């Protein structure tokens, strides 16, 4: 339920920032090897440019 609310909020932010229509990525890093440096739940909303795969 919490992750769903965070995802909906990320969508709202992407719309407000103007990159929802072109596409964006929502990322949640988990633990040290997953890239987490702040140990509380949060999402990263990435957009506004062409994103590649694999990330990094």
PQR file of N, CA, C, O and H, with PARSE charges and radii, in Angstrom:
ATOM      1  N   UNK A   1       0.812  -1.181   0.000 -0.4000 1.5000
ATOM      2  CA  UNK A   1       0.000   0.000   0.000 -0.0000 2.0000
ATOM      3  C   UNK A   1       0.867   1.261   0.000  0.5500 1.7000
ATOM      4  O   UNK A   1       0.584   2.201  -0.742 -0.5500 1.4000
ATOM      5  N   UNK A   2       1.913   1.290   0.820 -0.4000 1.5000
ATOM      6  CA  UNK A   2       2.792   2.452   0.875 -0.0000 2.0000
ATOM      7  C   UNK A   2       3.526   2.645  -0.447  0.5500 1.7000
ATOM      8  O   UNK A   2       3.621   3.766  -0.947 -0.5500 1.4000
ATOM      9  H   UNK A   2       2.143   0.526   1.423  0.4000 1.0000
ATOM     10  N   UNK A   3       4.044   1.560  -1.014 -0.4000 1.5000
ATOM     11  CA  UNK A   3       4.762   1.669  -2.286 -0.0000 2.0000
ATOM     12  C   UNK A   3       3.824   2.154  -3.382  0.5500 1.7000
ATOM     13  O   UNK A   3       4.237   2.923  -4.249 -0.5500 1.4000
ATOM     14  H   UNK A   3       3.967   0.649  -0.608  0.4000 1.0000
ATOM     15  N   UNK A   4       2.580   1.721  -3.357 -0.4000 1.5000
ATOM     16  CA  UNK A   4       1.597   2.193  -4.330 -0.0000 2.0000
ATOM     17  C   UNK A   4       1.373   3.693  -4.217  0.5500 1.7000
ATOM     18  O   UNK A   4       1.291   4.389  -5.229 -0.5500 1.4000
ATOM     19  H   UNK A   4       2.245   1.096  -2.652  0.4000 1.0000
ATOM     20  N   UNK A   5       1.273   4.194  -2.992 -0.4000 1.5000
ATOM     21  CA  UNK A   5       1.094   5.631  -2.783 -0.0000 2.0000
ATOM     22  C   UNK A   5       2.328   6.403  -3.243  0.5500 1.7000
ATOM     23  O   UNK A   5       2.210   7.477  -3.833 -0.5500 1.4000
ATOM     24  H   UNK A   5       1.340   3.629  -2.169  0.4000 1.0000
ATOM     25  N   UNK A   6       3.513   5.850  -2.971 -0.4000 1.5000
ATOM     26  CA  UNK A   6       4.744   6.499  -3.428 -0.0000 2.0000
ATOM     27  C   UNK A   6       4.801   6.550  -4.951  0.5500 1.7000
ATOM     28  O   UNK A   6       5.227   7.554  -5.523 -0.5500 1.4000
ATOM     29  H   UNK A   6       3.608   4.978  -2.491  0.4000 1.0000
ATOM     30  N   UNK A   7       4.375   5.476  -5.607 -0.4000 1.5000
ATOM     31  CA  UNK A   7       4.376   5.429  -7.068 -0.0000 2.0000
ATOM     32  C   UNK A   7       3.397   6.446  -7.645  0.5500 1.7000
ATOM     33  O   UNK A   7       3.720   7.128  -8.617 -0.5500 1.4000
ATOM     34  H   UNK A   7       4.030   4.661  -5.142  0.4000 1.0000
ATOM     35  N   UNK A   8       2.225   6.555  -7.069 -0.4000 1.5000
ATOM     36  CA  UNK A   8       1.257   7.559  -7.523 -0.0000 2.0000
ATOM     37  C   UNK A   8       1.800   8.972  -7.331  0.5500 1.7000
ATOM     38  O   UNK A   8       1.585   9.846  -8.171 -0.5500 1.4000
ATOM     39  H   UNK A   8       1.962   6.001  -6.279  0.4000 1.0000
ATOM     40  N   UNK A   9       2.498   9.190  -6.231 -0.4000 1.5000
ATOM     41  CA  UNK A   9       3.103  10.499  -5.986 -0.0000 2.0000
ATOM     42  C   UNK A   9       4.211  10.780  -6.992  0.5500 1.7000
ATOM     43  O   UNK A   9       4.350  11.911  -7.457 -0.5500 1.4000
ATOM     44  H   UNK A   9       2.672   8.480  -5.548  0.4000 1.0000
ATOM     45  N   UNK A  10       5.006   9.758  -7.335 -0.4000 1.5000
ATOM     46  CA  UNK A  10       6.053   9.931  -8.344 -0.0000 2.0000
ATOM     47  C   UNK A  10       5.443  10.308  -9.689  0.5500 1.7000
ATOM     48  O   UNK A  10       5.998  11.142 -10.405 -0.5500 1.4000
ATOM     49  H   UNK A  10       4.892   8.839  -6.957  0.4000 1.0000
ATOM     50  N   UNK A  11       4.316   9.708 -10.039 -0.4000 1.5000
ATOM     51  CA  UNK A  11       3.618  10.050 -11.283 -0.0000 2.0000
ATOM     52  C   UNK A  11       3.161  11.502 -11.254  0.5500 1.7000
ATOM     53  O   UNK A  11       3.301  12.222 -12.243 -0.5500 1.4000
ATOM     54  H   UNK A  11       3.865   9.031  -9.457  0.4000 1.0000
ATOM     55  N   UNK A  12       2.620  11.927 -10.133 -0.4000 1.5000
ATOM     56  CA  UNK A  12       2.176  13.321  -9.989 -0.0000 2.0000
ATOM     57  C   UNK A  12       3.356  14.278 -10.155  0.5500 1.7000
ATOM     58  O   UNK A  12       3.239  15.297 -10.834 -0.5500 1.4000
ATOM     59  H   UNK A  12       2.506  11.342  -9.330  0.4000 1.0000
ATOM     60  N   UNK A  13       4.479  13.956  -9.542 -0.4000 1.5000
ATOM     61  CA  UNK A  13       5.670  14.801  -9.647 -0.0000 2.0000
ATOM     62  C   UNK A  13       6.178  14.840 -11.086  0.5500 1.7000
ATOM     63  O   UNK A  13       6.546  15.905 -11.581 -0.5500 1.4000
ATOM     64  H   UNK A  13       4.574  13.128  -8.990  0.4000 1.0000
ATOM     65  N   UNK A  14       6.203  13.685 -11.764 -0.4000 1.5000
ATOM     66  CA  UNK A  14       6.642  13.648 -13.166 -0.0000 2.0000
ATOM     67  C   UNK A  14       5.757  14.537 -14.034  0.5500 1.7000
ATOM     68  O   UNK A  14       6.252  15.213 -14.935 -0.5500 1.4000
ATOM     69  H   UNK A  14       5.904  12.820 -11.361  0.4000 1.0000
ATOM     70  N   UNK A  15       4.461  14.539 -13.770 -0.4000 1.5000
ATOM     71  CA  UNK A  15       3.548  15.413 -14.515 -0.0000 2.0000
ATOM     72  C   UNK A  15       3.840  16.876 -14.216  0.5500 1.7000
ATOM     73  O   UNK A  15       3.884  17.702 -15.128 -0.5500 1.4000
ATOM     74  H   UNK A  15       4.060  13.990 -13.037  0.4000 1.0000
ATOM     75  N   UNK A  16       4.039  17.198 -12.946 -0.4000 1.5000
ATOM     76  CA  UNK A  16       4.317  18.582 -12.553 -0.0000 2.0000
ATOM     77  C   UNK A  16       5.627  19.089 -13.154  0.5500 1.7000
ATOM     78  O   UNK A  16       5.742  20.265 -13.500 -0.5500 1.4000
ATOM     79  H   UNK A  16       4.003  16.527 -12.206  0.4000 1.0000
ATOM     80  N   UNK A  17       6.616  18.197 -13.276 -0.4000 1.5000
ATOM     81  CA  UNK A  17       7.917  18.582 -13.831 -0.0000 2.0000
ATOM     82  C   UNK A  17       7.937  18.547 -15.356  0.5500 1.7000
ATOM     83  O   UNK A  17       8.904  18.986 -15.980 -0.5500 1.4000
ATOM     84  H   UNK A  17       6.523  17.242 -12.995  0.4000 1.0000
ATOM     85  N   UNK A  18       6.867  18.024 -15.954 -0.4000 1.5000
ATOM     86  CA  UNK A  18       6.718  18.074 -17.401 -0.0000 2.0000
ATOM     87  C   UNK A  18       7.373  16.961 -18.186  0.5500 1.7000
ATOM     88  O   UNK A  18       7.540  17.094 -19.399 -0.5500 1.4000
ATOM     89  H   UNK A  18       6.081  17.667 -15.448  0.4000 1.0000
ATOM     90  N   UNK A  19       7.754  15.859 -17.540 -0.4000 1.5000
ATOM     91  CA  UNK A  19       8.342  14.765 -18.312 -0.0000 2.0000
ATOM     92  C   UNK A  19       7.541  13.468 -18.272  0.5500 1.7000
ATOM     93  O   UNK A  19       8.043  12.425 -18.692 -0.5500 1.4000
ATOM     94  H   UNK A  19       7.619  15.751 -16.555  0.4000 1.0000
ATOM     95  N   UNK A  20       6.320  13.511 -17.782 -0.4000 1.5000
ATOM     96  CA  UNK A  20       5.497  12.300 -17.715 -0.0000 2.0000
ATOM     97  C   UNK A  20       5.135  11.781 -19.104  0.5500 1.7000
ATOM     98  O   UNK A  20       5.146  10.571 -19.328 -0.5500 1.4000
ATOM     99  H   UNK A  20       5.912  14.358 -17.441  0.4000 1.0000
ATOM    100  N   UNK A  21       4.817  12.671 -20.034 -0.4000 1.5000
ATOM    101  CA  UNK A  21       4.395  12.236 -21.370 -0.0000 2.0000
ATOM    102  C   UNK A  21       5.528  11.590 -22.157  0.5500 1.7000
ATOM    103  O   UNK A  21       5.297  10.645 -22.911 -0.5500 1.4000
ATOM    104  H   UNK A  21       4.808  13.655 -19.852  0.4000 1.0000
ATOM    105  N   UNK A  22       6.752  12.089 -21.990 -0.4000 1.5000
ATOM    106  CA  UNK A  22       7.892  11.537 -22.727 -0.0000 2.0000
ATOM    107  C   UNK A  22       8.428  10.262 -22.098  0.5500 1.7000
ATOM    108  O   UNK A  22       9.049   9.448 -22.782 -0.5500 1.4000
ATOM    109  H   UNK A  22       6.940  12.857 -21.377  0.4000 1.0000
ATOM    110  N   UNK A  23       8.196  10.081 -20.810 -0.4000 1.5000
ATOM    111  CA  UNK A  23       8.650   8.882 -20.115 -0.0000 2.0000
ATOM    112  C   UNK A  23       9.582   9.218 -18.968  0.5500 1.7000
ATOM    113  O   UNK A  23      10.280  10.232 -18.981 -0.5500 1.4000
ATOM    114  H   UNK A  23       7.691  10.742 -20.255  0.4000 1.0000
ATOM    115  N   UNK A  24       9.576   8.357 -17.994 -0.4000 1.5000
ATOM    116  CA  UNK A  24      10.410   8.549 -16.813 -0.0000 2.0000
ATOM    117  C   UNK A  24      10.631   7.200 -16.150  0.5500 1.7000
ATOM    118  O   UNK A  24       9.996   6.209 -16.508 -0.5500 1.4000
ATOM    119  H   UNK A  24       9.009   7.534 -17.983  0.4000 1.0000
ATOM    120  N   UNK A  25      11.528   7.173 -15.190 -0.4000 1.5000
ATOM    121  CA  UNK A  25      11.861   5.945 -14.468 -0.0000 2.0000
ATOM    122  C   UNK A  25      11.729   6.213 -12.978  0.5500 1.7000
ATOM    123  O   UNK A  25      12.165   7.254 -12.485 -0.5500 1.4000
ATOM    124  H   UNK A  25      12.045   7.978 -14.899  0.4000 1.0000
ATOM    125  N   UNK A  26      11.126   5.269 -12.265 -0.4000 1.5000
ATOM    126  CA  UNK A  26      11.016   5.342 -10.809 -0.0000 2.0000
ATOM    127  C   UNK A  26      11.915   4.250 -10.239  0.5500 1.7000
ATOM    128  O   UNK A  26      11.789   3.081 -10.605 -0.5500 1.4000
ATOM    129  H   UNK A  26      10.773   4.424 -12.666  0.4000 1.0000
ATOM    130  N   UNK A  27      12.823   4.633  -9.340 -0.4000 1.5000
ATOM    131  CA  UNK A  27      13.821   3.707  -8.809 -0.0000 2.0000
ATOM    132  C   UNK A  27      13.748   3.703  -7.285  0.5500 1.7000
ATOM    133  O   UNK A  27      13.603   4.749  -6.651 -0.5500 1.4000
ATOM    134  H   UNK A  27      12.925   5.582  -9.042  0.4000 1.0000
ATOM    135  N   UNK A  28      13.851   2.510  -6.715 -0.4000 1.5000
ATOM    136  CA  UNK A  28      13.991   2.376  -5.268 -0.0000 2.0000
ATOM    137  C   UNK A  28      15.245   1.541  -5.018  0.5500 1.7000
ATOM    138  O   UNK A  28      15.276   0.355  -5.347 -0.5500 1.4000
ATOM    139  H   UNK A  28      13.969   1.661  -7.230  0.4000 1.0000
ATOM    140  N   UNK A  29      16.266   2.146  -4.444 -0.4000 1.5000
ATOM    141  CA  UNK A  29      17.497   1.434  -4.120 -0.0000 2.0000
ATOM    142  C   UNK A  29      17.332   0.748  -2.769  0.5500 1.7000
ATOM    143  O   UNK A  29      16.828   1.347  -1.818 -0.5500 1.4000
ATOM    144  H   UNK A  29      16.241   3.110  -4.176  0.4000 1.0000
ATOM    145  N   UNK A  30      17.762  -0.515  -2.688 -0.4000 1.5000
ATOM    146  CA  UNK A  30      17.614  -1.282  -1.451 -0.0000 2.0000
ATOM    147  C   UNK A  30      18.965  -1.813  -0.989  0.5500 1.7000
ATOM    148  O   UNK A  30      19.612  -2.594  -1.688 -0.5500 1.4000
ATOM    149  H   UNK A  30      18.171  -1.002  -3.460  0.4000 1.0000
ATOM    150  N   UNK A  31      19.376  -1.387   0.179 -0.4000 1.5000
ATOM    151  CA  UNK A  31      20.602  -1.816   0.843 -0.0000 2.0000
ATOM    152  C   UNK A  31      21.853  -1.345   0.101  0.5500 1.7000
ATOM    153  O   UNK A  31      21.768  -0.812  -1.005 -0.5500 1.4000
ATOM    154  H   UNK A  31      18.851  -0.753   0.747  0.4000 1.0000
ATOM    155  N   UNK A  32      23.005  -1.548   0.720 -0.4000 1.5000
ATOM    156  CA  UNK A  32      24.262  -0.972   0.227 -0.0000 2.0000
ATOM    157  C   UNK A  32      24.597  -1.389  -1.201  0.5500 1.7000
ATOM    158  O   UNK A  32      24.915  -0.533  -2.027 -0.5500 1.4000
ATOM    159  H   UNK A  32      23.074  -1.981   1.619  0.4000 1.0000
ATOM    160  N   UNK A  33      24.534  -2.677  -1.510 -0.4000 1.5000
ATOM    161  CA  UNK A  33      24.897  -3.128  -2.852 -0.0000 2.0000
ATOM    162  C   UNK A  33      23.870  -2.722  -3.894  0.5500 1.7000
ATOM    163  O   UNK A  33      24.163  -2.747  -5.089 -0.5500 1.4000
ATOM    164  H   UNK A  33      24.275  -3.372  -0.839  0.4000 1.0000
ATOM    165  N   UNK A  34      22.681  -2.351  -3.468 -0.4000 1.5000
ATOM    166  CA  UNK A  34      21.665  -1.841  -4.373 -0.0000 2.0000
ATOM    167  C   UNK A  34      21.771  -0.341  -4.581  0.5500 1.7000
ATOM    168  O   UNK A  34      20.973   0.243  -5.313 -0.5500 1.4000
ATOM    169  H   UNK A  34      22.443  -2.330  -2.497  0.4000 1.0000
ATOM    170  N   UNK A  35      22.747   0.285  -3.944 -0.4000 1.5000
ATOM    171  CA  UNK A  35      22.964   1.707  -4.124 -0.0000 2.0000
ATOM    172  C   UNK A  35      22.288   2.593  -3.096  0.5500 1.7000
ATOM    173  O   UNK A  35      22.289   3.816  -3.237 -0.5500 1.4000
ATOM    174  H   UNK A  35      23.396  -0.190  -3.349  0.4000 1.0000
ATOM    175  N   UNK A  36      21.709   1.992  -2.059 -0.4000 1.5000
ATOM    176  CA  UNK A  36      21.027   2.789  -1.041 -0.0000 2.0000
ATOM    177  C   UNK A  36      22.052   3.460  -0.139  0.5500 1.7000
ATOM    178  O   UNK A  36      22.938   2.795   0.399 -0.5500 1.4000
ATOM    179  H   UNK A  36      21.709   0.998  -1.944  0.4000 1.0000
ATOM    180  N   UNK A  37      21.937   4.762   0.027 -0.4000 1.5000
ATOM    181  CA  UNK A  37      22.832   5.493   0.926 -0.0000 2.0000
ATOM    182  C   UNK A  37      22.060   6.208   2.036  0.5500 1.7000
ATOM    183  O   UNK A  37      22.650   6.598   3.044 -0.5500 1.4000
ATOM    184  H   UNK A  37      21.218   5.302  -0.410  0.4000 1.0000
ATOM    185  N   UNK A  38      20.767   6.380   1.863 -0.4000 1.5000
ATOM    186  CA  UNK A  38      19.906   6.975   2.882 -0.0000 2.0000
ATOM    187  C   UNK A  38      18.941   5.880   3.320  0.5500 1.7000
ATOM    188  O   UNK A  38      18.111   5.430   2.529 -0.5500 1.4000
ATOM    189  H   UNK A  38      20.288   6.062   1.045  0.4000 1.0000
ATOM    190  N   UNK A  39      19.045   5.453   4.570 -0.4000 1.5000
ATOM    191  CA  UNK A  39      18.322   4.270   5.014 -0.0000 2.0000
ATOM    192  C   UNK A  39      16.934   4.589   5.558  0.5500 1.7000
ATOM    193  O   UNK A  39      16.640   4.410   6.740 -0.5500 1.4000
ATOM    194  H   UNK A  39      19.719   5.818   5.212  0.4000 1.0000
ATOM    195  N   UNK A  40      16.095   5.071   4.643 -0.4000 1.5000
ATOM    196  CA  UNK A  40      14.657   5.165   4.851 -0.0000 2.0000
ATOM    197  C   UNK A  40      14.019   5.005   3.474  0.5500 1.7000
ATOM    198  O   UNK A  40      14.690   5.177   2.456 -0.5500 1.4000
ATOM    199  H   UNK A  40      16.334   5.217   3.683  0.4000 1.0000
ATOM    200  N   UNK A  41      12.751   4.684   3.437 -0.4000 1.5000
ATOM    201  CA  UNK A  41      12.099   4.412   2.158 -0.0000 2.0000
ATOM    202  C   UNK A  41      11.911   5.716   1.382  0.5500 1.7000
ATOM    203  O   UNK A  41      11.358   6.689   1.896 -0.5500 1.4000
ATOM    204  H   UNK A  41      12.207   4.545   4.264  0.4000 1.0000
ATOM    205  N   UNK A  42      12.379   5.713   0.146 -0.4000 1.5000
ATOM    206  CA  UNK A  42      12.170   6.836  -0.760 -0.0000 2.0000
ATOM    207  C   UNK A  42      12.370   6.350  -2.187  0.5500 1.7000
ATOM    208  O   UNK A  42      13.002   5.320  -2.421 -0.5500 1.4000
ATOM    209  H   UNK A  42      12.828   4.923  -0.272  0.4000 1.0000
ATOM    210  N   UNK A  43      11.836   7.090  -3.121 -0.4000 1.5000
ATOM    211  CA  UNK A  43      11.962   6.766  -4.539 -0.0000 2.0000
ATOM    212  C   UNK A  43      12.732   7.864  -5.241  0.5500 1.7000
ATOM    213  O   UNK A  43      12.764   9.010  -4.792 -0.5500 1.4000
ATOM    214  H   UNK A  43      11.323   7.927  -2.931  0.4000 1.0000
ATOM    215  N   UNK A  44      13.350   7.497  -6.348 -0.4000 1.5000
ATOM    216  CA  UNK A  44      13.974   8.463  -7.240 -0.0000 2.0000
ATOM    217  C   UNK A  44      13.124   8.505  -8.500  0.5500 1.7000
ATOM    218  O   UNK A  44      12.800   7.459  -9.064 -0.5500 1.4000
ATOM    219  H   UNK A  44      13.324   6.566  -6.713  0.4000 1.0000
ATOM    220  N   UNK A  45      12.766   9.681  -8.940 -0.4000 1.5000
ATOM    221  CA  UNK A  45      11.978   9.872 -10.157 -0.0000 2.0000
ATOM    222  C   UNK A  45      12.898  10.523 -11.185  0.5500 1.7000
ATOM    223  O   UNK A  45      13.254  11.694 -11.052 -0.5500 1.4000
ATOM    224  H   UNK A  45      13.029  10.530  -8.482  0.4000 1.0000
ATOM    225  N   UNK A  46      13.283   9.762 -12.210 -0.4000 1.5000
ATOM    226  CA  UNK A  46      14.261  10.215 -13.200 -0.0000 2.0000
ATOM    227  C   UNK A  46      13.574  10.471 -14.525  0.5500 1.7000
ATOM    228  O   UNK A  46      12.771   9.655 -14.978 -0.5500 1.4000
ATOM    229  H   UNK A  46      12.994   8.810 -12.318  0.4000 1.0000
ATOM    230  N   UNK A  47      13.876  11.582 -15.143 -0.4000 1.5000
ATOM    231  CA  UNK A  47      13.285  11.894 -16.440 -0.0000 2.0000
ATOM    232  C   UNK A  47      13.863  13.171 -16.997  0.5500 1.7000
ATOM    233  O   UNK A  47      14.806  13.741 -16.448 -0.5500 1.4000
ATOM    234  H   UNK A  47      14.528  12.245 -14.775  0.4000 1.0000
ATOM    235  N   UNK A  48      13.283  13.611 -18.095 -0.4000 1.5000
ATOM    236  CA  UNK A  48      13.738  14.836 -18.720 -0.0000 2.0000
ATOM    237  C   UNK A  48      14.871  14.642 -19.699  0.5500 1.7000
ATOM    238  O   UNK A  48      15.400  15.616 -20.233 -0.5500 1.4000
ATOM    239  H   UNK A  48      12.517  13.148 -18.541  0.4000 1.0000
ATOM    240  N   UNK A  49      15.253  13.405 -19.944 -0.4000 1.5000
ATOM    241  CA  UNK A  49      16.302  13.073 -20.911 -0.0000 2.0000
ATOM    242  C   UNK A  49      16.124  11.621 -21.323  0.5500 1.7000
ATOM    243  O   UNK A  49      15.355  10.885 -20.705 -0.5500 1.4000
ATOM    244  H   UNK A  49      14.823  12.613 -19.510  0.4000 1.0000
ATOM    245  N   UNK A  50      16.829  11.212 -22.360 -0.4000 1.5000
ATOM    246  CA  UNK A  50      16.781   9.819 -22.799 -0.0000 2.0000
ATOM    247  C   UNK A  50      17.513   8.957 -21.774  0.5500 1.7000
ATOM    248  O   UNK A  50      18.692   9.181 -21.503 -0.5500 1.4000
ATOM    249  H   UNK A  50      17.454  11.810 -22.863  0.4000 1.0000
ATOM    250  N   UNK A  51      16.828   7.985 -21.211 -0.4000 1.5000
ATOM    251  CA  UNK A  51      17.433   7.065 -20.256 -0.0000 2.0000
ATOM    252  C   UNK A  51      17.866   5.805 -20.996  0.5500 1.7000
ATOM    253  O   UNK A  51      17.220   5.390 -21.958 -0.5500 1.4000
ATOM    254  H   UNK A  51      15.869   7.803 -21.431  0.4000 1.0000
ATOM    255  N   UNK A  52      18.946   5.206 -20.552 -0.4000 1.5000
ATOM    256  CA  UNK A  52      19.474   4.015 -21.219 -0.0000 2.0000
ATOM    257  C   UNK A  52      19.352   2.801 -20.304  0.5500 1.7000
ATOM    258  O   UNK A  52      19.081   2.925 -19.110 -0.5500 1.4000
ATOM    259  H   UNK A  52      19.472   5.544 -19.770  0.4000 1.0000
ATOM    260  N   UNK A  53      19.558   1.634 -20.891 -0.4000 1.5000
ATOM    261  CA  UNK A  53      19.573   0.381 -20.138 -0.0000 2.0000
ATOM    262  C   UNK A  53      20.765  -0.423 -20.590  0.5500 1.7000
ATOM    263  O   UNK A  53      20.993  -0.512 -21.796 -0.5500 1.4000
ATOM    264  H   UNK A  53      19.779   1.533 -21.861  0.4000 1.0000
ATOM    265  N   UNK A  54      21.533  -1.010 -19.712 -0.4000 1.5000
ATOM    266  CA  UNK A  54      21.363  -0.979 -18.267 -0.0000 2.0000
ATOM    267  C   UNK A  54      21.720   0.393 -17.699  0.5500 1.7000
ATOM    268  O   UNK A  54      22.511   1.135 -18.280 -0.5500 1.4000
ATOM    269  H   UNK A  54      21.347  -0.937 -18.732  0.4000 1.0000
ATOM    270  N   UNK A  55      21.124   0.712 -16.553 -0.4000 1.5000
ATOM    271  CA  UNK A  55      21.404   2.009 -15.937 -0.0000 2.0000
ATOM    272  C   UNK A  55      22.817   2.051 -15.361  0.5500 1.7000
ATOM    273  O   UNK A  55      23.458   1.016 -15.175 -0.5500 1.4000
ATOM    274  H   UNK A  55      20.481   0.109 -16.080  0.4000 1.0000
ATOM    275  N   UNK A  56      23.281   3.237 -15.088 -0.4000 1.5000
ATOM    276  CA  UNK A  56      24.576   3.386 -14.413 -0.0000 2.0000
ATOM    277  C   UNK A  56      25.671   3.863 -15.286  0.5500 1.7000
ATOM    278  O   UNK A  56      26.801   4.025 -14.827 -0.5500 1.4000
ATOM    279  H   UNK A  56      22.761   4.077 -15.238  0.4000 1.0000
TER
END
